[in-house]
Amino acid sequence: MKKLLILTNPYSGGKKGKKILNNILNVFSNTPYDLITTTHPNHPYEITRDMNMEEFSGICVIGGDGTMHEVINGMLSREDKNQIPIGLIPGGTGNSFMHDMDCLNPTDAAKQIMKFQSRKIDLIKIQTEQEIIYSFNVAGWGMPPDINILAEKMRWLGGQRYNIASLIEIMKFKKRECTLIIDNDNVIDDYSFVLCCNTIHTGKGMKIAPKAKVDDALIDVVAVKKTSRLKLFKLFPSIFSGKHIDDPVVNYHQVQSISIKPQMNSNLIIDGEIIGKTPCEMKILPKEIEVFN
Protein backbone atom coordinates (compact mmCIF):
# COMPACT_ATOMS: atom_id res chain seq x y z
CA MET A 1 0.00 0.00 0.00
CA LYS A 2 1.38 3.41 -0.98
CA LYS A 3 1.81 6.14 1.59
CA LEU A 4 0.15 9.52 1.94
CA LEU A 5 2.42 12.56 2.11
CA ILE A 6 1.22 15.05 4.72
CA LEU A 7 2.60 18.58 4.36
CA THR A 8 1.89 21.02 7.14
CA ASN A 9 2.61 24.74 7.12
CA PRO A 10 3.02 25.80 10.78
CA TYR A 11 2.89 29.50 9.89
CA SER A 12 -0.42 29.62 8.01
CA GLY A 13 -3.60 31.01 9.52
CA GLY A 14 -1.97 32.70 12.49
CA LYS A 15 0.37 29.75 13.21
CA LYS A 16 -2.46 27.30 13.87
CA GLY A 17 -1.05 24.56 11.63
CA LYS A 18 0.49 22.58 14.52
CA LYS A 19 -2.77 22.53 16.48
CA ILE A 20 -4.73 21.37 13.44
CA LEU A 21 -2.17 18.63 12.79
CA ASN A 22 -2.49 17.31 16.34
CA ASN A 23 -6.29 17.32 16.08
CA ILE A 24 -6.50 15.38 12.82
CA LEU A 25 -3.63 12.87 12.95
CA ASN A 26 -5.89 10.21 14.46
CA VAL A 27 -7.92 10.28 11.21
CA PHE A 28 -4.84 8.87 9.44
CA SER A 29 -4.10 6.21 12.07
CA ASN A 30 -4.85 3.30 9.71
CA THR A 31 -2.98 4.75 6.74
CA PRO A 32 0.80 4.86 6.29
CA TYR A 33 2.08 8.39 5.81
CA ASP A 34 5.17 10.56 5.78
CA LEU A 35 4.91 13.91 7.57
CA ILE A 36 6.90 16.97 6.49
CA THR A 37 6.67 20.32 8.26
CA THR A 38 7.58 23.14 5.92
CA THR A 39 10.31 25.47 7.15
CA HIS A 40 10.63 28.30 4.64
CA PRO A 41 8.84 30.08 1.78
CA ASN A 42 8.61 27.94 -1.39
CA HIS A 43 9.34 24.76 0.62
CA PRO A 44 6.02 23.11 -0.47
CA TYR A 45 6.91 24.01 -4.07
CA GLU A 46 10.35 22.42 -3.74
CA ILE A 47 9.00 19.26 -2.12
CA THR A 48 6.36 18.53 -4.76
CA ARG A 49 8.71 19.44 -7.59
CA ASP A 50 11.45 17.05 -6.41
CA MET A 51 9.69 14.23 -4.50
CA ASN A 52 9.54 10.61 -5.67
CA MET A 53 5.89 10.31 -6.72
CA GLU A 54 6.08 6.52 -6.94
CA GLU A 55 6.04 6.25 -3.14
CA PHE A 56 2.78 8.10 -2.57
CA SER A 57 -0.91 7.78 -3.39
CA GLY A 58 -1.63 11.45 -2.68
CA ILE A 59 -0.64 14.63 -0.89
CA CYS A 60 -2.48 16.09 2.09
CA VAL A 61 -1.82 19.81 2.60
CA ILE A 62 -2.50 21.41 5.98
CA GLY A 63 -2.45 25.14 5.32
CA GLY A 64 -4.08 27.92 3.41
CA ASP A 65 -4.61 28.77 -0.24
CA GLY A 66 -1.00 29.99 -0.50
CA THR A 67 0.39 26.61 0.59
CA MET A 68 -1.93 24.81 -1.85
CA HIS A 69 -0.76 27.19 -4.58
CA GLU A 70 2.88 26.25 -3.96
CA VAL A 71 2.10 22.52 -4.02
CA ILE A 72 0.20 22.79 -7.32
CA ASN A 73 2.88 24.91 -8.97
CA GLY A 74 5.60 22.56 -7.74
CA MET A 75 3.79 19.57 -9.21
CA LEU A 76 3.30 21.30 -12.56
CA SER A 77 6.99 22.21 -12.73
CA ARG A 78 8.15 18.58 -12.47
CA GLU A 79 10.39 17.40 -15.29
CA ASP A 80 8.67 13.99 -15.37
CA LYS A 81 5.17 15.62 -15.53
CA ASN A 82 3.86 13.06 -13.01
CA GLN A 83 0.88 14.01 -10.84
CA ILE A 84 -0.96 12.56 -7.87
CA PRO A 85 -4.16 13.82 -6.15
CA ILE A 86 -3.91 16.70 -3.68
CA GLY A 87 -6.15 17.24 -0.67
CA LEU A 88 -6.39 20.47 1.34
CA ILE A 89 -7.13 20.67 5.05
CA PRO A 90 -8.09 24.31 5.78
CA GLY A 91 -5.50 25.97 7.98
CA GLY A 92 -5.24 29.43 6.45
CA THR A 93 -6.84 32.80 7.10
CA GLY A 94 -9.33 32.94 4.24
CA ASN A 95 -9.53 29.31 3.03
CA SER A 96 -11.27 30.43 -0.17
CA PHE A 97 -10.97 27.12 -1.99
CA MET A 98 -12.45 25.16 0.91
CA HIS A 99 -15.33 27.67 1.07
CA ASP A 100 -16.17 26.48 -2.44
CA MET A 101 -15.82 22.86 -1.36
CA ASP A 102 -18.15 23.62 1.60
CA CYS A 103 -15.69 21.98 3.98
CA LEU A 104 -14.14 24.42 6.44
CA ASN A 105 -13.76 21.99 9.33
CA PRO A 106 -10.24 20.45 9.33
CA THR A 107 -11.40 17.10 10.73
CA ASP A 108 -14.16 16.80 8.14
CA ALA A 109 -11.66 17.66 5.39
CA ALA A 110 -9.27 14.95 6.64
CA LYS A 111 -12.08 12.38 6.65
CA GLN A 112 -12.99 13.33 3.07
CA ILE A 113 -9.38 12.82 1.97
CA MET A 114 -9.37 9.37 3.58
CA LYS A 115 -12.17 8.29 1.24
CA PHE A 116 -9.58 8.62 -1.56
CA GLN A 117 -12.22 9.94 -3.97
CA SER A 118 -10.89 12.53 -6.40
CA ARG A 119 -11.95 14.85 -9.20
CA LYS A 120 -10.23 16.96 -11.83
CA ILE A 121 -10.37 20.75 -11.57
CA ASP A 122 -9.39 23.58 -13.89
CA LEU A 123 -6.41 25.86 -13.45
CA ILE A 124 -5.67 29.34 -14.76
CA LYS A 125 -2.33 29.58 -16.56
CA ILE A 126 -0.84 33.05 -16.11
CA GLN A 127 1.95 34.15 -18.44
CA THR A 128 3.86 37.27 -17.38
CA GLU A 129 6.95 38.71 -19.02
CA GLN A 130 9.10 36.85 -16.50
CA GLU A 131 7.36 33.57 -15.64
CA ILE A 132 4.44 31.16 -15.86
CA ILE A 133 2.26 30.82 -12.76
CA TYR A 134 -0.75 28.55 -12.20
CA SER A 135 -3.77 29.65 -10.16
CA PHE A 136 -6.42 27.33 -8.73
CA ASN A 137 -8.34 30.08 -6.93
CA VAL A 138 -8.14 33.69 -8.14
CA ALA A 139 -5.76 36.13 -9.79
CA GLY A 140 -6.32 39.84 -9.30
CA TRP A 141 -5.07 43.24 -10.39
CA GLY A 142 -5.80 46.72 -9.08
CA MET A 143 -7.12 47.12 -5.56
CA PRO A 144 -6.76 43.44 -4.43
CA PRO A 145 -2.92 43.31 -4.37
CA ASP A 146 -2.82 46.73 -2.71
CA ILE A 147 -5.33 45.50 -0.11
CA ASN A 148 -3.27 42.38 0.55
CA ILE A 149 -0.02 44.33 0.98
CA LEU A 150 -1.72 46.66 3.45
CA ALA A 151 -3.48 43.80 5.28
CA GLU A 152 -0.14 42.04 5.85
CA LYS A 153 0.96 45.09 7.82
CA MET A 154 -2.11 44.73 10.04
CA ARG A 155 -1.93 41.03 10.93
CA TRP A 156 -2.66 41.93 14.56
CA LEU A 157 -6.27 42.57 13.46
CA GLY A 158 -6.77 38.91 12.51
CA GLY A 159 -9.14 37.95 9.70
CA GLN A 160 -10.86 41.35 9.73
CA ARG A 161 -7.68 43.01 8.47
CA TYR A 162 -8.73 42.34 4.86
CA ASN A 163 -12.05 44.14 5.29
CA ILE A 164 -10.40 47.10 7.00
CA ALA A 165 -7.65 47.26 4.37
CA SER A 166 -10.35 47.20 1.66
CA LEU A 167 -12.06 50.24 3.16
CA ILE A 168 -8.73 52.09 3.39
CA GLU A 169 -7.93 51.37 -0.26
CA ILE A 170 -11.37 52.61 -1.31
CA MET A 171 -10.55 55.89 0.45
CA LYS A 172 -7.28 56.20 -1.50
CA PHE A 173 -9.26 56.07 -4.77
CA LYS A 174 -6.35 55.41 -7.16
CA LYS A 175 -6.71 55.86 -10.91
CA ARG A 176 -6.08 52.60 -12.82
CA GLU A 177 -6.53 52.75 -16.59
CA CYS A 178 -6.23 49.36 -18.25
CA THR A 179 -6.75 47.48 -21.49
CA LEU A 180 -8.45 44.11 -21.14
CA ILE A 181 -8.35 41.66 -24.03
CA ILE A 182 -11.25 39.29 -23.34
CA ASP A 183 -11.43 36.32 -25.72
CA ASN A 184 -9.60 38.50 -28.31
CA ASP A 185 -11.89 41.55 -27.87
CA ASN A 186 -10.21 44.75 -26.62
CA VAL A 187 -11.85 46.75 -23.82
CA ILE A 188 -10.19 49.94 -22.53
CA ASP A 189 -11.51 51.54 -19.34
CA ASP A 190 -10.62 52.85 -15.90
CA TYR A 191 -11.05 50.09 -13.32
CA SER A 192 -10.96 49.78 -9.56
CA PHE A 193 -10.00 46.14 -9.92
CA VAL A 194 -10.12 43.06 -12.12
CA LEU A 195 -10.39 39.56 -10.63
CA CYS A 196 -10.00 36.40 -12.71
CA CYS A 197 -11.61 33.57 -10.80
CA ASN A 198 -11.71 29.80 -10.83
CA THR A 199 -13.63 29.69 -7.55
CA ILE A 200 -16.61 31.56 -6.14
CA HIS A 201 -14.86 32.79 -3.02
CA THR A 202 -11.90 35.01 -2.25
CA GLY A 203 -10.68 36.79 0.87
CA LYS A 204 -12.65 36.02 4.02
CA GLY A 205 -15.82 34.50 2.57
CA MET A 206 -16.39 37.03 -0.23
CA LYS A 207 -18.56 35.58 -3.04
CA ILE A 208 -16.71 37.54 -5.67
CA ALA A 209 -17.59 35.24 -8.62
CA PRO A 210 -20.94 33.64 -7.73
CA LYS A 211 -21.28 31.82 -11.07
CA ALA A 212 -17.83 30.22 -10.94
CA LYS A 213 -17.25 26.46 -10.99
CA VAL A 214 -13.88 24.78 -10.61
CA ASP A 215 -14.49 22.43 -13.54
CA ASP A 216 -16.48 24.40 -16.14
CA ALA A 217 -13.48 25.30 -18.36
CA LEU A 218 -14.15 29.03 -17.86
CA ILE A 219 -12.47 31.95 -16.13
CA ASP A 220 -15.01 34.16 -14.34
CA VAL A 221 -13.83 37.75 -14.78
CA VAL A 222 -15.12 40.40 -12.39
CA ALA A 223 -14.11 43.84 -13.66
CA VAL A 224 -15.28 46.74 -11.49
CA LYS A 225 -15.20 50.10 -13.27
CA LYS A 226 -13.91 53.20 -11.56
CA THR A 227 -16.73 54.92 -9.71
CA SER A 228 -17.16 57.18 -6.70
CA ARG A 229 -15.91 56.33 -3.23
CA LEU A 230 -19.50 56.34 -1.98
CA LYS A 231 -20.52 53.85 -4.66
CA LEU A 232 -17.64 51.52 -3.77
CA PHE A 233 -18.53 51.73 -0.07
CA LYS A 234 -22.12 50.78 -0.89
CA LEU A 235 -20.99 48.00 -3.23
CA PHE A 236 -18.55 46.41 -0.77
CA PRO A 237 -21.07 44.64 1.55
CA SER A 238 -22.84 43.01 -1.41
CA ILE A 239 -19.64 41.12 -2.31
CA PHE A 240 -20.35 38.75 0.58
CA SER A 241 -23.67 37.70 -0.97
CA GLY A 242 -22.63 37.83 -4.63
CA LYS A 243 -25.25 40.48 -5.44
CA HIS A 244 -22.59 42.96 -6.54
CA ILE A 245 -22.61 41.45 -10.04
CA ASP A 246 -26.07 43.00 -10.64
CA ASP A 247 -24.63 46.51 -10.30
CA PRO A 248 -23.97 48.47 -13.53
CA VAL A 249 -20.36 49.27 -12.50
CA VAL A 250 -19.54 45.54 -12.40
CA ASN A 251 -18.75 43.76 -15.66
CA TYR A 252 -19.00 39.98 -15.31
CA HIS A 253 -17.57 37.77 -18.05
CA GLN A 254 -17.08 34.00 -18.39
CA VAL A 255 -14.18 33.51 -20.76
CA GLN A 256 -11.44 31.14 -21.85
CA SER A 257 -8.69 33.76 -21.99
CA ILE A 258 -7.95 37.32 -20.88
CA SER A 259 -4.99 39.70 -21.05
CA ILE A 260 -4.47 42.52 -18.55
CA LYS A 261 -2.40 45.45 -19.85
CA PRO A 262 -2.53 48.47 -17.53
CA GLN A 263 -1.22 51.90 -18.45
CA MET A 264 1.19 51.48 -15.53
CA ASN A 265 2.32 47.94 -14.72
CA SER A 266 1.85 46.76 -11.17
CA ASN A 267 1.56 43.75 -8.87
CA LEU A 268 -0.73 40.78 -9.27
CA ILE A 269 -2.23 38.81 -6.40
CA ILE A 270 -2.51 35.10 -7.16
CA ASP A 271 -4.18 32.67 -4.73
CA GLY A 272 -3.74 35.16 -1.91
CA GLU A 273 -0.04 35.87 -2.52
CA ILE A 274 1.68 38.84 -4.19
CA ILE A 275 3.27 37.09 -7.18
CA GLY A 276 4.02 38.33 -10.68
CA LYS A 277 3.38 41.62 -12.43
CA THR A 278 1.39 42.93 -15.36
CA PRO A 279 1.20 42.81 -18.31
CA CYS A 280 -0.05 39.24 -18.29
CA GLU A 281 -2.04 36.76 -20.31
CA MET A 282 -4.33 34.18 -18.71
CA LYS A 283 -6.04 31.14 -20.15
CA ILE A 284 -8.03 28.30 -18.67
CA LEU A 285 -6.58 24.80 -18.52
CA PRO A 286 -9.58 22.46 -18.23
CA LYS A 287 -9.34 19.66 -15.65
CA GLU A 288 -5.60 20.13 -15.28
CA ILE A 289 -5.07 18.87 -11.71
CA GLU A 290 -6.60 16.16 -9.52
CA VAL A 291 -7.86 16.89 -6.00
CA PHE A 292 -9.44 14.82 -3.26
CA ASN A 293 -13.05 15.84 -2.66
N, C-alpha and C positions, 0 to 999 in steps of 0.2 A: 504493500500500500504506500503510495506517495505521500509526502509530507505537505503540510500547509506552512507557508512562510508568513509569520506575523510581524509586521513592521509597526512600531509605535513611535510617535513623535511626542516626547515629553513636554515640549514647549507650546504645543497648540492649545487653543481655547483657554488661555490663562493658566497654562501648566497643569491641566487636569488629566493629561494622558496616562500618567502612572496610576492614578486612582481608578480610571476606567479599566485599564489593563487588569488590575487586581480584582475588579468586580466581575469581569467576564471570562477570566481564564478557566473557570470551572466548566464553561460551556464547551471548551475544547478538550476536556479531560480524556475522552475516548478517541482522540485523533492525534496522531504524531505531528509535531510541529517544531519548527525552528523559530526562535524569537530574536529579533534584532531591534535594539533601541537606537534610533537615529541620534547623531551627535552634532551635526553641523548642517548648514544650508546646502541643498543639493544632494545630501546623503541618500534620500530615497531614490533620486534620479540615478545616482551612481550604482546603487544596489541592483535595481531592476535592469539597468543597462548591461551589467557585467555578470549577474548571477547565472548559475547553471540551471536552466529551466527544467532539465530532465528529472531533477530531484523532487519537483513540487507539482501539486495538483492545482494550486491557486495561491493568491496573495491576499492577505487580510490586512488592511490599512487602518490603524487607529490614529485618527487625526482629523484635520479639517480639509476643506476643498484644496488648499494649497499643497498639502501633502499628497493628496490624490493626484493633483496635477503633475507633480514631480514623478510619481510612479508611472503614470501613463506616458509622459514624455520620455522617461527612461526606457520603457518597453519599446516604444516606437523608434528609438534611436539604436536599437540592437543591430549589430551587423548580420546576425543569423535570421532576423525578422521573426523569430519565434514569439508566441504570445501564450499566456495562460489567463484564466479569469481573475478579476480583481474584485474584492469586496471591501466596502468602506464601513467602518464603525464610527459614528459621528463623535468627534472629539474636538471640533473647532469652535469658533465663535459664531459664525453664521450658519454653517452646515447646509448650504443652499441645495446641493445635490440630493441630500437625504430628505430635505423638505419635499422635493419632487417625488421621492420614493416613498413618502409618508411613513418614514421609519426613523424617528429622532431619538429613540431609546437605545442606548448602546447594547444592552443585553438582548433586546429583540433583534437588533441588526446582526449580532453574533449568531443567534439561533437561525436566522435566515441564511446566513453564509453556510452553516453546517448542514443545510439541506442540499448543498452543492447543485442548486438549480441556477442556470445562467441565461443571459440574454445578450444580444448584440445591441450596442448603442452607437449613435453617430458621434463624430467629432468635427470640430471646426479647425481647418488647417489655415494658419495665419502666416503669411509670407511678408516679412519686413525686408528692408534693404540689407539687414545684417544676418538674419536667421529665420528658421522655420520653427513655429511654436504650435502646439496642439492644445485646443481648449475643449473640455467636456461640459463646461458650465456656461460661462459668459465672458465676452471680451468687450471692453468699453473704452470710449474716448470722450474727452470733454470733462464734464464735472466729476464723473466717477473716480478717475485716478487722483484728481485733486482732493476729493473727499477722503479717499483711502490714505493718502499721504498725511493729511491733517489728522485723521482719526488715529493713526499710529502714534501720534504725539500726545494723544489723550487716552492712552490705554487704561489709565486709572479710573475712567468712567465706565469701564466694562462694555457690554454689548450696546449700550445706548450711545456710545461715542460716534457710531456711524450716523445716527439720526441727527445728533448735534452738529457734527461736521457738515452734514448736508445742508442744514439751515444756515450755517456760516458761509458756505460756498454760494448759496443763493444770494446772500447779502452782498457778496463780492461782485456778482453780476458781470463776469468777464465776457468779452466779445470773442466768438469762435466761428469764423467763417470757414466753410468746408465744402469740398466737392465730394459727393457720394456717387459711386458708379454701381448701380443696383441692377444686377442681371443685364449688364451692358448699357443701361440707360443712365445718362448723366443728370444729376440733380445738384444744383449749387444753391446753398442757403446759409443762414446764420443759425447755428444750433447751440442749445445748452449742453446737450449730450447725445451720443449715439451708442446704443448697446446692441450687441450682436449675440443672440441667445440660443443656446441648445436646451436650456431648462427654463421652467416657469420662474423660479425663484432666484433672487440675488440678495446680497446683504443679509439683514436680520429679518427674514420672512417677507421680503418685498415680492409681490407677484408682478414682476416687471414685464414678463412676456406670457400672459395668461393662456395663449393659444399654443404655446410651445410643447413639443413632445420630443423625447430623446431619441426616437427612432423613426421620425417622419421624413428624413432626408431633406430637411429645410432649416435654414437659419431664420430665426424670428428677429427682425430688426426693429428696434424702438428708437426712432429719431425724434427728439423733442426740439422744436423750433425755439429760437430766442423769443422770449416774451417778457412781460414785466415781472419784477420781483413779487408783486402781490399775486400775480397769476401762478407763479411757481410755488409760492407758499400754499395757495389753495389746492394746487395740483398734488403736492407732496403726499398728503394723507391717503389719497385715492390709490397710490401705488401699492398699498398693502392689501387692497381688495381686487386690484386689476382693472378698476373702472377708469383709470387714467387714459386708457386707449380710446375711449369715446370722445375725448376732448379734441377740438380742432387743432390744437398746437402739437398734438402727437401724431406722427406718421408711423403706421405699423405695416411692415412688409414681411412676407414670408418668401424667402429667396434661396437660390442655390449658391450665389456668390455676391460679394460686395467689396468695393475698394473704398478706403477712407483716405482722402487727400486734403488735409487742412491747409489753409493759407500759411499758418505757422506750425511746423511739426512739433509734436509733444508726446507725452507718455501715453502708453496703453495700460489698462488694467485687465489682466487675464486670470480668470479663476481666483480672483481675490488678491492677486499679487501684482505689483508694479513690474511688468516685464515688457520689453520691446517698445518701439516708437513708431509713429506714423512717418511716412505714408506706408500703408499696408494693404494687402489683398487677402481676402478670406473666401474660402469655399468649403462647402459641406462634404464630408467623407461619410457616406452612408454605412452604418453598421460596421464601424472600423475597429471597435474594441469590445471585448466580452467582459461583462460584469456579473457578479452574483446578485440575485434579486430575491 
